[in-house]
């Protein structure tokens, strides 16, 4: 694989690696010794990748090294005395704190961009920020040992990295509330049953399944895929009449691009 225009991160210092193979980019969390616990430095690098992502990338795969996808926020950093520690955030004004969190969110929310299709390859635990990273992806392929948990409540906090809306859309408000306020572990089988997983496979088949899914996306027309993603993303906010109109407008754009305006 080549690094592409975004360039690789320094894995031993940052914990995020970027690789590109043609239209497929792979973002790997690589702090396996701490179960890929996340830090603000990792979020900064994820945001940097999003801003430098080459225009020819169509699929982004988010994966992790080792036995877990991500154990969530690195508590040694959160409880330390750095600029992004919880205690330092608490000392900021309400506006400053919200702005700082908005910066953290951009590390996750770019994965929802209509110009790319994003796939999370999840093995082992995906807790808190790890769960939200997977939720921000369009599809989640789970190994059969995967476990989700929205554990922020155990610290007296709320999920704040762009995961709550997608969670609610996937499982409904009642189930989403139960998942968030209990912080309980969700097995791969349950994730599949309640709509959190696109598919569940044996751990040994995870990488191959994700590669096959990426290839299927690439086989489809890029413009059509982008329009479909935007249509489906906006559907919950639209009435039936508004969605019908959005479909008409999207199809008109596709016909014009494929066959010309007819004028």
Beta strands, then each sheet from edge to edge (+ up, - down):
strand 1: 16-21
strand 2: 24-29
strand 3: 59-64
strand 4: 117-122
strand 5: 125-127
strand 6: 139-143
strand 7: 147-149
strand 8: 186-187
strand 9: 199-201
sheet 1: 1+ 2- 3- 4- 6- 9-
sheet 2: 5+ 7+ 8-
end
